[in-house]
Amino acid sequence: MSERKISVAVIGAGISGLAAIKEFVNAGFEVTGFEKNESVAGLWAYSDDPKQRSVAWHTMINSSKYMVLTELNSTNASFVTAIFPCRKVFSTYFLSDCLEYPPFVSHVQLKEYCELYCDKFNLNPVIKLGHEVLEAEEVKPDTQWRLKTRSKEGTKVWLFDKVVVAIGRHQTPIWPNVQGFDKFKGTLIHSSRFVPQFREMTKVINVLNNSKTKLFWWWV
């Protein structure tokens, strides 16, 4: 009689989620991946739906594909991995293997790369797209979890031995606490929700903060 496989739920099918799904499948676990959107790639799957967090409509990777997802003969590999964590995650299928891609890829190409990754390692059969995880409750300490999901078919309850959370860090926009925001009569837009329609605005724009998103606003 064969021993029952340990069941693992992976929440999120972005870069981290896909890597987790692949590794657990390879290790012999019974894996089910849940992705609330209708495609893999997480934030790299662009959407103008205000309820869905995604990259901006013209986002490009600001690190070369040869640096980000390629094995490097470095004496300081731990530093490289810390700066470019996905390099080591997808080391079994380098972004640089996609020879038709330019050195700095767009979000469209990175999403396609994630889809190619799923095809290469046959991950699609275990990933449930359009399934949002509403609840995750530990039923038995370290041995059983109950998940409640919602999809077009309705809600469903699942039981798993283990749960991996791979939903990323960029889910909720952070707004600065600026006095007078409530009195401002113009349009307040978080950089994560900049969509092509705003390019048609002929107004004066003031940008708060001084990080990569500010550079993006100046670029557009």
ABEGO torsion letter per residue (X at the ends): XBBBBBBBBBBEABAAAAAAAAAAAAAGBBBBBBBABABBGEAABBBABAABBBBBAABBBABBAAAAABBBBBABAAAAAAABAAAAAAAABBAAABAABBABBBAAAAAAAAAAAAAAAGAAAABBBGBBBABBBBABBGABBBBBBBBAAEBBBBBBABBBBBAEABABBBBBBBBGAAABABBBBBAAABBAAAAABBBBBBBBEABAAAAAAAAX
